[in-house]
Amino acid sequence: MYEIGNEPMILPKKRSESDGMRTESSLGQVHSQRRFSRTHLEHGLTDDQLVPSSGKAAEAAQSAVSADEMHGQVNKKSKKHSTTHDFMDTTGRSSQSDFVSRGQWIEDVEKTDTSIQLPSAEIQILQNKIQHMQRELQKLERRRNSQVEKQYQILYRFGGASYLDHPKWSKGHIVSRTPVGDLYGFLEKNKSIGFLVYRDFDVVSSRKKQIQTASSPPKKSRENVRLINRRLRKSFERILAQDWRYESQLQHLRRTGEISAPFLFFYHHRRYWMEIVAQFPVPVRESLNIFATYVSENYGEEYKVADALFARREISIEMVKYFFQPGDILISRAAGQYRGYIANSWPQYSASMSARAPKQYAGQPAVHGHGQTQWSSSEDDESDIDATDVDSDDDEQDPEAGLRNARMRSLVFGNRNKNQQSASVGISGEELAISVYKWSFDGEFKREADRITLRLPRPVEVAASKSAAIWSIDNLEIYPISFARPDIMQRLQTRGRIFWECRKRRLISYRETGPDAHNESDERFMVDFHTFKKLHPENRHTAITNAVETLSEAEMEGSEPPEEAFYYLLPPQTKGFHLRTKKWQDLNMDQISPVVWLNRTFDSLVLNRKTKELIAALASKQISAAKATDVVAGKGNGLVLLLHGSPGTGKTLTAEGVAEIVKKPLFRVTCGDVGTKAEDVEQYLESVLHLGKIWDCVVLLDEADVFLERRSLDDLQRNALVSVFLRVIEYYEGILILTSNRVGTFDEAFRSRIQIAVHYPPLRSYQRLQVWKNFFDRLESFEDGKVDVDDLRDHLEELGDIEINGHQIRNVITTARQYAEWKEAVMRFEHVEMALEVTGKFNEYSHKLRGGLTDDQIAYEEGIR
């Protein structure tokens, strides 16, 4: 047997003298019945194997021309695989005794050909072809005599046997003619073989399937490389062991001695292959390069197709196996939310995808994964063959470890256990499921195992065109981060940085969007997962049960996460406490931003300058508990402010301004939130003040009259309520602001608990003018062209003379804006005037009912304020 390229060839035995003594007429008859082509010489077929033909001279000449074309292909293959030629019989033993000079045999044929009655021109053509074949066969003999050692051998497997020649169709079945009966003997005769290439073919049993598939040459269903050379095998183990992503392939190699096509580790690192092999000794380096040459020659075009598709941001089902790899950061898009994951598995074709997957890979894993059904690439009668049986280089030392390829590093921090279980990837129907890792947060950052699913297009959904099997990567719901747009990468990184900052309690600004948004303005939320877990220990939605790694306390305390890639892998949501509604909500990280403190709020207060300075000083320079004046520890350490006066004079605004200048969250509580039962009041107030302390809040108890009213002998329920409130506020260590309209009904015990009380009298003309001006300035900041601010400012003096409070001024402006918008006009003074007219009628009517007295006058006469 002689191997030209990948095709074996059996040489015929030398003819005896008696064989050459045939008569001219008999030879002419033979050649008139047989088509003489160069294909016969290529495969070494004997005369009785030749296919009958018409015997016409024209067909003989045409056959010779076809033979010449095929000879050119043989010549190319022989040059391409000049290092892999040898002569063997079907058992793997050398055929020295059977080999004779093909030149002599051809000369015999040439002599017999002269008896054929053909035109002289055609005879000359045939003779030239035969002479050309003689020269080529002489070259093959010289190569054989040079005894160039074979480095690998291709074997074709089907039906439990291995063959040297590529199978063909015969009556609906695949057949080969040169079986390898004794693989041990074959390897013993060819000790230079470093690896065997097994190409497996599926036996077709269905008659219908036979008819369908017989129209094209048999195609392999799988390919595996068995490493025979011990040093080569150890080198591959060393290469695979240096990257956790190839742990499953490493275990498969150690168990079976085989590597599976399409050799994804080579595809992803082929650009660094020379750097990788440079670390090994020269003999091993040569074997590794022979393997690389084989893979490049047989899979290089497929690799190029994959690269070209990805460069155009396109993908096909056939190239999915090259698209994902363990360690890649994957971007998943679901319901408008982007989320980053770390792939923990390789793609794998399943039988359900056979109709759409490439035929040579249908029904098999693209790569092997832990815990998955592996395709056995070894037949039962060959499974015990080991490299130790054909290689005795036991003294070969392992090459030094260390791949310098940057991509061989993990994209996420932490030491990777190379023995960790790598879950599978499977394609089923229209879905591609990928096992991944993600980082979750429940007060601690935990790496959690998960699985995400990519829906592939159904066959009926793909247009019938030449690009029907290709679709855009941009339309995928899951893709590697290397294909993400820059704005998406920036979005994920920014979101991750904000999440990292929120790992500890943090006040944030949040703007709701969408149809369910309750407020277009920014709301304040406190993000504190530790407190949430304490308050809701039974919540199962935040429990992480399948964590495989937890970030250490030292890493949690760092200013930056251990790896930059960490930012891309954080959740898209977190828990936050809405300070206005007093409820925990799920917050989208994309809508979170740092708080912008509004110092102008305190500046806009219409209040006496000295009073404002005193309030600011008390709030900003609160004495710590360690240096408290009271001799009793924990008592009287807080700041309690009482703001009392008429409605709409700026009491609540003062509390909001204080929170802004001291840069603390404002926790606002009303009587409706607290309740009226003493037990409920105590429990609620303690929880509120506890949160106020740990979050360092300014607690505002708005309209606190019910808790401050003096006690009496005939109302024990109220007495209990007041007592509870007195005790709670005395031991509060933060800033507590009380507002009231009925200071005249206060219990005298509160007077001693209040550090400072500020009275807010009814607004005077210049104060009302300032309030109007503040609102006009805010309208001007909108810059939407819907308000004529200059026209409004021209009437400031007139507006300042109208006796209304701050709340009423705000209501008038809101009404005027809505009225102008309804009329599709720019808001001017005329709209404000109309709103004042309607409001004034109500105030006038109310004033008459009170006998011409104002609310403040009535409250003063009744001793309320």
C-alpha positions in Angstrom: 0.0 0.0 0.0 1.3 3.4 -0.9 -0.4 6.6 0.5 -0.8 9.5 -1.9 -2.1 12.4 0.2 -4.8 10.7 2.3 -5.7 8.0 -0.2 -4.0 4.5 0.1 -3.1 2.6 -3.1 -2.5 -1.1 -3.5 0.2 -2.0 -6.0 -0.4 -5.0 -8.4 1.9 -8.0 -8.4 4.4 -8.3 -11.1 3.3 -10.2 -14.1 5.0 -13.4 -15.1 6.5 -14.0 -18.5 3.5 -16.2 -19.4 1.2 -13.2 -18.7 3.1 -11.2 -21.2 2.9 -13.8 -24.0 -0.7 -13.1 -24.9 -1.5 -12.7 -28.6 -2.1 -9.5 -30.3 -5.7 -10.3 -31.0 -6.4 -11.3 -27.4 -4.7 -8.1 -26.1 -6.7 -6.1 -28.6 -9.9 -7.8 -27.4 -9.0 -7.0 -23.8 -8.3 -3.4 -24.4 -11.4 -3.0 -26.5 -13.5 -4.2 -23.6 -11.8 -2.2 -20.9 -11.4 1.5 -20.3 -7.8 2.3 -19.7 -7.6 5.3 -17.4 -5.0 6.7 -15.0 -7.4 6.2 -12.1 -6.6 2.5 -12.3 -3.0 3.1 -12.0 -3.6 5.4 -9.0 -5.4 2.8 -7.1 -3.3 -0.1 -8.3 -6.2 -2.0 -9.8 -5.5 -5.3 -11.6 -6.9 -6.2 -15.0 -9.8 -8.1 -13.7 -10.8 -5.1 -11.6 -11.1 -2.8 -14.6 -14.6 -1.6 -15.5 -16.0 -2.8 -18.9 -16.3 -0.2 -21.6 -17.4 0.2 -25.2 -13.8 -0.3 -26.4 -14.1 2.5 -28.9 -10.9 4.4 -29.8 -12.5 7.8 -29.1 -13.5 6.7 -25.6 -10.0 5.3 -24.9 -8.5 8.7 -25.9 -11.0 10.6 -23.8 -10.3 8.3 -20.9 -6.6 9.0 -21.3 -7.3 12.8 -21.1 -9.3 12.3 -17.9 -6.5 10.2 -16.5 -4.1 13.0 -17.1 -6.3 15.4 -15.1 -6.5 13.0 -12.2 -2.8 12.4 -12.4 -2.3 16.1 -11.9 -4.3 15.9 -8.7 -2.3 12.9 -7.6 0.9 14.7 -8.3 -0.2 17.7 -6.1 -1.3 15.4 -3.2 2.0 13.5 -3.4 3.9 16.7 -3.1 1.7 18.0 -0.3 2.2 14.8 1.8 5.7 13.9 0.8 6.5 13.0 4.4 3.7 10.5 4.7 4.3 8.0 1.9 5.0 4.3 2.5 4.2 0.9 1.1 2.0 -1.4 3.1 -0.5 -4.2 2.6 -3.9 -4.2 4.3 -2.5 -5.7 7.5 0.0 -2.9 7.9 3.0 -5.1 7.0 5.5 -4.0 4.3 5.0 -5.3 0.8 8.6 -5.5 -0.3 8.3 -8.8 -2.0 5.2 -7.9 -3.9 6.4 -4.6 -5.3 7.8 -4.5 -8.8 8.5 -1.7 -11.2 5.4 -0.3 -12.6 7.4 1.0 -15.5 7.9 -2.4 -16.8 4.1 -3.2 -16.5 3.3 0.0 -18.3 5.8 -0.8 -21.1 3.9 -4.1 -21.6 0.7 -2.3 -21.8 2.2 0.3 -24.2 3.4 -2.5 -26.4 0.0 -4.1 -26.5 -1.6 -0.8 -27.2 0.1 -0.6 -30.6 -2.2 -3.4 -31.7 -5.2 -1.3 -31.3 -6.4 0.1 -34.6 -6.4 3.8 -33.8 -5.5 6.9 -35.8 -1.8 7.8 -35.4 -2.5 11.1 -33.7 -4.6 9.5 -30.9 -2.0 6.8 -30.5 0.7 9.4 -30.0 -1.4 11.1 -27.4 -1.8 7.9 -25.5 1.9 7.2 -25.7 2.7 10.6 -24.3 0.3 10.1 -21.4 1.8 6.8 -20.6 5.3 8.2 -20.7 4.2 10.9 -18.3 2.7 8.4 -16.0 6.0 6.4 -16.1 7.9 9.5 -14.9 5.5 10.1 -12.1 5.7 6.6 -10.9 9.5 6.7 -10.9 9.2 9.7 -8.6 7.0 7.8 -6.3 9.5 5.0 -6.2 12.3 7.3 -5.3 10.2 8.7 -2.5 9.5 5.2 -1.3 13.1 4.3 -1.4 14.1 7.4 0.5 12.3 5.8 3.5 10.7 9.0 4.7 8.9 8.2 7.9 5.2 8.7 8.2 4.1 11.1 11.0 0.4 10.3 11.1 -2.2 8.0 9.5 -5.8 8.6 8.6 -8.2 5.7 9.4 -11.8 5.5 8.3 -14.1 3.8 10.8 -17.6 2.4 10.3 -19.3 -0.8 11.2 -16.9 -1.6 13.9 -13.8 -1.7 11.6 -11.1 0.6 10.4 -9.9 1.1 6.8 -7.1 2.9 5.0 -9.2 4.0 2.1 -12.0 6.5 2.0 -15.4 4.7 1.9 -17.6 4.8 -1.2 -21.2 4.0 -1.9 -22.1 0.5 -3.2 -25.7 -0.5 -3.6 -26.8 1.9 -0.9 -24.1 1.0 1.6 -20.7 2.5 2.4 -17.8 0.2 1.7 -14.0 0.3 1.8 -11.5 -2.2 0.4 -8.4 -2.0 2.6 -9.2 -2.9 6.2 -6.7 -2.6 9.0 -6.9 -6.0 10.6 -4.1 -5.7 13.1 -3.7 -2.2 14.4 -0.9 -3.3 16.8 1.1 -4.7 13.9 0.4 -1.6 11.8 1.8 0.7 14.6 4.7 -1.6 15.2 5.7 -1.4 11.6 5.3 2.4 11.6 6.8 3.6 14.9 7.2 7.1 13.5 3.5 7.7 13.6 2.7 10.3 16.2 -1.0 10.3 15.9 -3.9 8.6 14.2 -6.8 10.5 12.6 -10.0 8.6 13.0 -12.8 9.7 10.7 -16.1 8.1 11.7 -19.0 7.4 9.3 -22.5 6.5 10.4 -23.9 3.4 8.9 -27.2 4.1 7.1 -29.8 1.5 7.9 -33.0 3.0 6.4 -33.5 2.3 2.7 -35.1 5.7 2.2 -32.1 7.3 3.9 -29.7 5.3 1.7 -31.3 6.6 -1.4 -31.2 10.2 -0.2 -27.5 10.1 0.9 -26.2 8.0 -1.9 -26.4 10.9 -4.3 -23.3 12.5 -2.7 -20.0 10.9 -1.4 -20.1 9.6 2.1 -19.4 12.3 4.7 -17.8 11.8 8.0 -19.9 12.3 11.1 -17.1 12.8 13.6 -13.3 13.1 13.7 -10.9 12.4 16.5 -7.2 12.4 16.8 -5.6 9.7 18.9 -2.1 10.7 20.2 0.2 7.7 19.9 3.5 9.3 20.7 4.0 9.6 24.5 5.9 12.9 24.3 3.2 14.4 22.0 0.5 13.3 24.3 2.2 14.7 27.4 2.7 18.0 25.6 -1.0 18.3 24.7 -1.9 17.5 28.3 0.5 20.3 29.4 -1.1 22.8 27.0 -4.7 22.0 28.0 -3.9 21.9 31.7 -2.8 25.5 31.7 -6.3 26.8 30.9 -9.3 25.9 33.0 -11.6 26.3 30.0 -10.1 23.1 28.5 -10.5 20.9 31.6 -13.1 18.7 30.0 -10.9 18.2 26.9 -8.0 17.4 29.2 -9.9 14.8 31.1 -11.1 13.3 27.8 -7.5 13.1 26.6 -6.3 11.5 29.7 -9.1 8.9 29.6 -9.1 8.0 25.9 -5.9 9.5 24.5 -8.0 11.4 21.9 -8.7 15.0 20.9 -12.0 15.8 19.2 -12.5 17.9 16.1 -12.9 20.7 15.3 -10.1 21.3 17.8 -11.5 24.5 19.3 -8.4 25.0 21.5 -6.4 25.3 18.4 -8.9 27.6 16.7 -8.9 30.1 19.6 -5.1 30.1 20.1 -3.8 29.4 16.6 -2.4 32.9 16.3 -0.3 32.2 19.4 0.6 28.6 18.4 4.3 29.4 17.6 4.7 31.0 21.0 3.1 28.0 22.7 5.2 25.3 21.0 8.4 27.4 21.5 8.3 26.3 25.1 8.9 22.6 24.2 11.9 20.7 23.1 12.7 20.5 19.3 11.4 16.9 18.7 8.1 17.7 20.5 7.9 21.0 18.7 8.1 19.3 15.3 5.3 16.9 16.2 3.1 19.7 17.5 3.7 21.6 14.2 2.8 18.5 12.2 -0.5 18.4 14.1 -1.0 22.1 13.5 -0.3 21.6 9.8 -2.9 18.8 9.6 -5.5 20.9 11.4 -4.8 24.0 9.3 -5.1 22.0 6.0 -8.3 20.2 7.0 -10.0 22.9 9.1 -8.3 26.1 8.0 -11.0 27.0 5.5 -13.7 26.5 8.1 -11.9 28.7 10.5 -11.6 31.4 7.9 -15.3 31.2 7.2 -16.1 31.6 10.9 -13.7 34.6 11.1 -15.2 36.2 8.1 -18.7 35.8 9.4 -17.8 37.2 12.8 -16.0 40.1 11.2 -19.3 41.0 9.4 -21.1 40.6 12.7 -22.9 37.6 11.4 -23.3 34.0 12.5 -24.6 30.7 11.3 -25.7 27.5 13.0 -22.6 25.8 11.6 -20.3 28.4 13.3 -22.0 28.5 16.7 -19.3 26.2 18.1 -16.7 28.8 17.4 -18.8 31.7 18.7 -18.9 30.9 22.4 -16.2 29.6 24.7 -15.8 29.3 28.5 -14.4 32.3 30.2 -16.0 34.8 27.7 -18.1 37.6 29.1 -21.6 37.2 27.6 -24.1 40.0 27.3 -27.7 39.0 27.7 -30.6 41.2 26.7 -34.0 40.5 28.2 -36.9 42.9 28.6 -34.7 45.9 27.8 -32.2 45.0 30.5 -28.6 44.0 29.8 -26.8 41.6 32.0 -23.3 40.2 32.0 -22.3 36.6 32.6 -19.2 34.4 32.4 -19.7 31.4 30.1 -18.8 28.2 31.8 -19.3 25.7 29.0 -18.8 24.9 25.3 -21.5 24.7 22.7 -22.9 21.2 22.0 -25.0 19.9 19.2 -27.8 17.6 20.1 -29.8 15.2 18.0 -32.8 17.5 18.0 -30.8 20.0 16.0 -29.6 17.5 13.4 -31.9 18.9 10.8 -30.3 22.3 11.0 -26.8 21.5 12.4 -24.0 20.6 10.0 -24.3 17.0 9.0 -20.8 16.1 10.1 -21.6 17.3 13.6 -25.2 16.4 14.0 -26.0 14.2 16.9 -22.7 14.8 18.7 -21.3 17.4 21.2 -19.2 20.0 19.5 -16.8 19.6 22.4 -16.9 17.3 25.4 -18.2 18.6 28.8 -18.2 17.2 32.3 -21.2 15.2 33.2 -22.3 14.7 29.6 -22.6 11.7 27.4 -19.4 11.5 25.5 -19.1 10.1 22.1 -16.6 7.2 22.2 -14.2 7.6 19.4 -12.6 4.3 20.1 -14.0 1.0 18.9 -14.2 -1.8 21.4 -11.5 -3.8 19.8 -9.1 -0.8 19.9 -10.0 0.8 23.2 -7.0 -0.7 25.1 -4.4 0.7 22.8 -2.1 3.0 24.7 0.8 5.2 23.8 3.0 3.0 26.1 2.5 0.1 23.7 4.3 1.8 20.9 6.5 4.4 22.5 9.2 3.7 25.1 10.6 7.2 25.6 10.0 7.0 29.4 12.9 9.3 30.1 11.3 12.3 28.3 11.0 15.2 30.8 7.9 17.3 30.9 8.4 20.7 29.3 8.2 23.8 31.4 4.7 25.1 32.0 3.5 28.6 31.2 1.5 29.8 28.3 2.1 33.5 27.7 -1.0 34.0 25.7 -3.0 36.7 27.3 -6.3 35.1 26.3 -5.4 32.0 28.3 -6.1 34.1 31.4 -9.4 34.0 33.1 -11.6 37.1 32.6 -12.8 37.1 36.1 -10.8 37.3 39.3 -10.0 34.6 41.7 -8.1 31.3 41.4 -9.8 28.8 39.2 -9.9 25.2 40.3 -9.1 23.3 37.1 -11.1 20.3 38.5 -14.2 22.3 38.9 -17.3 20.9 37.2 -17.9 22.6 33.9 -21.6 22.4 33.1 -22.9 21.6 29.6 -24.3 23.5 26.7 -27.0 21.9 24.7 -29.0 23.0 21.6 -32.5 21.8 21.7 -35.1 22.7 19.2 -34.8 26.5 18.8 -32.9 27.1 22.0 -29.2 27.2 22.9 -28.7 26.8 26.7 -25.4 28.0 28.1 -24.3 27.3 31.7 -22.8 30.5 33.1 -21.6 32.2 36.3 -22.9 35.5 37.5 -22.3 37.7 40.6 -25.3 38.2 42.9 -25.6 40.3 46.0 -27.5 39.7 49.2 -25.3 41.8 51.5 -22.3 39.8 50.1 -21.1 39.3 46.6 -21.6 35.7 45.6 -20.6 34.0 42.4 -23.7 32.0 41.4 -24.2 29.2 38.9 -27.0 29.9 36.4 -28.1 29.0 32.9 -29.2 31.4 30.1 -31.0 30.5 26.9 -30.5 31.8 23.4 -33.4 31.3 21.1 -32.3 30.4 17.6 -34.6 31.2 14.6 -37.0 28.6 13.5 -36.6 27.3 10.0 -40.0 28.7 9.0 -38.9 32.1 10.3 -35.9 32.3 8.0 -36.4 33.7 4.6 -35.7 31.4 1.7 -32.6 33.0 0.3 -28.9 32.3 -0.1 -28.3 33.8 3.3 -31.1 31.9 5.0 -28.8 30.2 7.4 -27.0 33.4 8.5 -28.3 36.1 10.8 -27.0 39.2 12.4 -25.2 39.1 15.7 -26.9 42.3 16.7 -30.2 40.5 16.7 -29.1 37.9 19.1 -30.3 38.0 22.7 -26.9 36.6 23.9 -23.5 37.3 22.5 -19.9 37.8 23.7 -18.9 41.2 25.0 -16.4 41.5 22.2 -19.4 42.1 19.9 -21.1 44.6 22.1 -21.5 48.2 21.1 -19.4 50.7 23.0 -22.4 52.4 24.5 -23.6 49.1 25.9 -20.2 48.3 27.4 -20.1 51.8 28.9 -23.6 51.4 30.3 -22.7 48.1 32.0 -19.5 49.4 33.4 -21.1 52.5 34.8 -23.9 50.5 36.3 -21.4 48.1 37.8 -19.5 51.0 39.4 -22.7 52.4 40.9 -23.6 48.9 42.3 -20.1 48.5 43.8 -20.6 51.9 45.5 -24.0 50.7 46.8 -22.5 47.5 48.4 -22.8 49.5 51.7 -25.6 51.7 52.6 -25.9 54.7 50.4 -28.4 57.4 49.6 -29.1 57.6 45.9 -31.3 59.6 43.5 -33.7 57.6 41.3 -35.8 58.6 38.4 -38.6 56.3 37.4 -39.4 55.9 33.7 -42.1 54.2 31.7 -45.8 54.2 32.0 -45.8 53.1 35.6 -43.7 56.1 36.7 -45.4 58.0 39.5 -43.1 61.0 39.5 -40.9 62.5 36.8 -38.7 64.2 39.3 -35.8 62.4 41.1 -36.7 60.5 44.2 -34.5 59.7 47.1 -33.9 56.1 48.1 -31.7 54.5 50.7 -29.9 51.4 49.4 -29.0 49.1 52.4 -29.2 45.4 51.8 -28.0 44.5 55.2 -30.9 46.3 56.8 -33.4 44.9 54.3 -32.3 41.3 55.3 -32.8 42.1 59.0 -36.2 43.5 58.4 -37.3 40.8 56.0 -35.5 37.6 57.0 -38.2 35.5 55.4 -37.8 36.9 51.9 -36.9 34.1 49.6 -36.5 36.2 46.5 -33.1 37.5 47.7 -31.8 34.1 48.9 -28.8 32.7 47.0 -28.7 29.0 47.4 -26.2 27.9 44.7 -23.3 30.2 45.4 -19.9 28.7 44.5 -17.7 31.6 45.7 -18.1 34.6 48.1 -16.1 37.8 48.0 -13.9 38.1 51.0 -14.3 40.8 53.6 -10.9 42.3 52.6 -12.0 42.5 49.0 -15.4 44.0 50.0 -13.5 46.8 51.9 -11.4 47.7 48.9 -12.1 50.8 46.9 -12.2 48.8 43.7 -13.2 45.3 42.9 -10.4 42.8 42.3 -10.9 42.8 38.5 -12.2 45.3 36.0 -14.4 42.6 34.4 -16.3 42.3 37.7 -18.3 45.5 36.9 -19.9 43.8 33.8 -21.2 40.8 35.9 -23.3 42.6 38.5 -27.1 42.4 38.8 -29.3 45.0 37.0 -31.4 45.6 40.1 -31.0 46.1 43.8 -33.3 46.8 46.8 -34.0 50.4 47.9 -36.1 52.1 50.6 -38.2 54.9 49.2 -38.0 57.6 51.8 -41.2 59.2 50.7 -43.5 56.2 50.5 -41.7 54.2 53.3 -41.5 51.0 51.1 -38.8 48.8 49.8 -38.6 48.6 46.0 -36.6 46.9 43.3 -34.5 49.6 41.6 -33.0 49.4 38.1 -29.4 50.3 38.4 -29.5 52.2 35.1 -31.9 54.7 36.6 -29.7 55.3 39.7 -27.5 58.4 40.0 -25.6 60.1 42.8 -27.5 62.6 44.9 -27.2 66.2 44.0 -27.6 68.3 47.1 -29.7 71.5 46.6 -28.2 74.1 48.9 -30.5 76.7 47.4 -33.4 75.2 49.2 -32.3 76.5 52.5 -31.2 79.8 51.0 -34.6 80.4 49.5 -36.2 80.2 53.0 -38.1 83.4 53.8 -36.8 83.5 57.4 -34.9 85.9 59.6 -31.2 85.7 58.8 -30.0 85.2 62.4 -32.6 82.4 62.8 -31.4 80.7 59.6 -27.8 80.9 60.8 -28.6 79.4 64.2 -30.5 76.5 62.6 -27.7 75.8 60.2 -25.1 75.9 63.0 -27.1 73.5 65.2 -27.7 71.0 62.4 -24.1 71.1 61.0 -22.2 70.9 64.3 -24.2 68.4 66.3 -22.3 67.2 69.4 -21.3 63.6 69.3 -22.6 61.1 71.9 -19.1 60.6 73.3 -19.0 64.3 74.3 -22.7 64.7 75.3 -23.6 67.2 78.0 -26.0 64.9 79.9 -24.5 62.7 82.6 -26.7 59.8 81.6 -25.2 57.9 78.7 -27.4 57.8 75.5 -29.8 60.5 76.8 -30.3 64.0 75.4 -27.7 63.5 72.6 -30.0 64.4 69.8 -31.1 67.7 68.3 -34.8 68.4 68.6 -36.2 71.4 66.7 -39.7 72.6 66.9 -41.0 74.7 64.0 -44.4 76.2 64.7 -46.7 78.7 63.1 -49.3 79.2 60.4 -49.6 76.9 57.5 -47.7 77.8 54.4 -45.0 79.8 56.2 -42.0 77.5 55.4 -41.8 75.0 58.3 -41.6 71.9 56.1 -39.3 73.7 53.7 -37.0 74.5 56.5 -36.7 70.8 57.4 -36.0 70.0 53.8 -33.4 72.8 53.6 -31.7 71.6 56.7 -31.3 68.1 55.3 -29.8 69.5 52.1 -27.2 71.7 53.8 -26.0 68.9 56.2 -26.2 66.4 53.2 -28.3 63.8 55.0 -31.5 62.0 53.9 -34.8 63.4 55.1 -37.1 60.8 56.7 -40.5 62.3 56.8 -43.2 60.8 59.0 -46.8 61.9 59.5 -49.4 61.0 62.1 -51.1 58.8 59.5 -47.9 56.7 59.2 -47.5 56.3 63.0 -51.1 55.5 64.1 -52.9 56.4 67.3 -52.5 53.3 69.5 -49.8 53.6 72.1 -48.4 50.1 71.2 -48.3 50.8 67.5 -46.9 54.3 68.0 -44.1 53.0 70.1 -43.2 50.2 67.7 -43.3 52.4 64.6 -41.5 55.3 66.2 -38.7 53.0 67.4 -38.3 51.5 64.0 -38.3 55.0 62.3 -35.8 56.4 64.8 -33.7 53.3 64.5 -33.5 53.7 60.7 -32.9 57.4 61.2 -29.9 56.6 63.4 -28.2 54.0 61.3 -28.9 56.0 58.1 -27.9 59.3 59.7 -31.2 60.9 58.7 -32.9 64.2 59.5 -36.3 62.9 60.8 -39.2 65.1 60.2 -42.3 64.5 62.3 -44.8 66.7 60.3 -48.0 67.9 62.0 -47.0 66.4 65.3 -49.9 68.0 67.2 -51.5 64.7 68.2 -48.3 63.5 70.0 -47.6 66.8 71.6 -51.0 67.7 73.1 -51.1 68.0 76.9 -52.2 65.0 78.9 -55.5 64.9 80.9 -57.0 62.7 83.6 -60.0 61.6 81.5 -58.0 60.3 78.4 -55.6 57.5 79.4 -55.1 56.5 75.7 -53.7 60.0 74.9 -51.7 60.0 78.1 -50.0 56.7 77.1 -49.3 58.1 73.6 -47.7 61.2 74.9 -45.6 59.3 77.4 -44.3 56.9 74.7 -43.4 59.8 72.5 -41.6 61.7 75.2 -39.4 58.7 76.0 -38.6 57.8 72.4 -37.5 61.3 71.4 -35.4 61.8 74.6 -33.1 58.9 73.6 -32.8 59.7 70.0 -29.3 60.7 68.9 -30.0 62.2 65.5 -31.7 65.3 64.2 -35.5 65.4 64.9 -37.6 68.2 63.6 -41.2 68.7 64.8 -43.7 70.9 63.0 -47.0 72.1 64.5 -49.8 74.6 64.0 -51.1 74.2 67.6 -48.2 74.9 69.9 -50.7 76.3 72.5 -51.9 72.8 73.3 -48.4 71.3 73.9 -47.8 69.2 77.0 -45.4 71.1 79.2 -43.0 68.1 79.3 -42.1 68.7 75.7 -40.8 72.2 76.3 -37.8 70.9 78.2 -37.1 68.2 75.5 -37.0 70.8 72.7 -33.6 72.4 72.1 -34.8 75.3 70.0 -38.3 76.4 68.9 -38.8 78.7 65.9 -41.9 80.6 65.3 -43.2 81.3 61.8 -45.6 84.2 61.7 -47.9 84.9 58.7 -46.0 86.1 55.7 -45.6 89.8 55.2 -45.7 91.6 51.9 -41.9 91.5 51.2 -41.8 87.9 52.2 -44.7 87.0 49.9 -42.9 88.9 47.1 -39.8 86.7 47.8 -41.9 83.6 47.6 -43.3 84.6 44.3 -39.9 85.4 43.0 -38.5 82.0 44.1 -41.3 80.2 42.1 -40.7 82.4 39.0 -37.0 81.6 39.1 -37.8 77.9 39.2 -40.2 78.3 36.2 -37.4 80.0 34.3 -35.0 77.1 35.0 -37.2 74.8 33.0 -36.3 76.6 29.7 -39.1 75.0 27.8 -40.5 78.3 26.4 -43.9 77.7 28.0 -43.8 80.6 30.5 -43.3 84.3 29.9 -41.3 84.9 33.1 -40.5 88.5 32.2 -44.2 89.3 32.1 -44.8 87.6 35.5 -41.9 89.5 37.1 -43.4 92.8 35.9 -46.3 92.2 38.3 -44.3 91.1 41.4 -45.2 94.1 43.5 -48.8 93.6 42.8 -48.7 89.9 43.6 -46.8 90.6 46.9 -49.7 92.6 48.2 -52.1 89.7 48.0 -52.5 88.1 51.4 -52.0 84.4 50.8 -49.5 81.9 52.2 -46.8 79.9 50.5 -49.0 76.9 49.9 -51.6 79.0 48.2 -49.0 80.8 46.0 -47.8 77.4 44.8 -51.3 76.3 44.1 -52.1 79.5 42.1 -49.0 79.0 39.9 -49.8 75.3 39.3 -53.4 76.2 38.3 -52.2 79.0 36.0 -49.7 76.6 34.2 -52.4 74.0 33.6 -54.9 76.6 32.4 -52.4 78.1 29.9 -51.5 74.6 28.7 -55.1 73.8 28.2 -55.5 76.9 26.1 -52.3 76.0 24.2 -50.8 79.4 25.1 -47.7 80.6 26.8 -48.3 81.2 30.5 -48.5 84.9 31.3 -49.8 87.1 34.2 -53.3 87.0 32.9 -53.5 83.3 33.6 -52.1 83.9 37.2 -54.7 86.6 37.6 -57.5 84.3 36.6 -56.3 81.7 39.1 -56.1 84.3 41.9 -59.6 85.5 41.1 -61.1 82.1 41.6 -59.0 81.5 44.8 -59.8 84.9 46.1 -63.5 84.3 45.9 -63.1 81.2 48.1 -60.9 83.1 50.6 -63.4 86.0 50.6 -66.3 83.7 51.4 -64.3 81.9 54.1 -63.3 85.2 55.6 -67.0 86.3 55.8 -67.9 83.0 57.6 -65.3 83.8 60.3 -66.8 87.2 61.0 -64.0 89.0 59.2 -61.3 87.3 61.3 -58.3 85.5 59.8 -57.3 82.0 60.7 -54.4 83.2 62.7 -56.6 85.6 64.7 -59.1 82.9 65.5 -56.3 80.5 66.6 -54.7 83.2 68.7 -58.0 84.0 70.5 -58.5 80.2 71.2 -55.0 79.9 72.6 -53.9 77.4 69.9 -51.0 79.5 68.5 
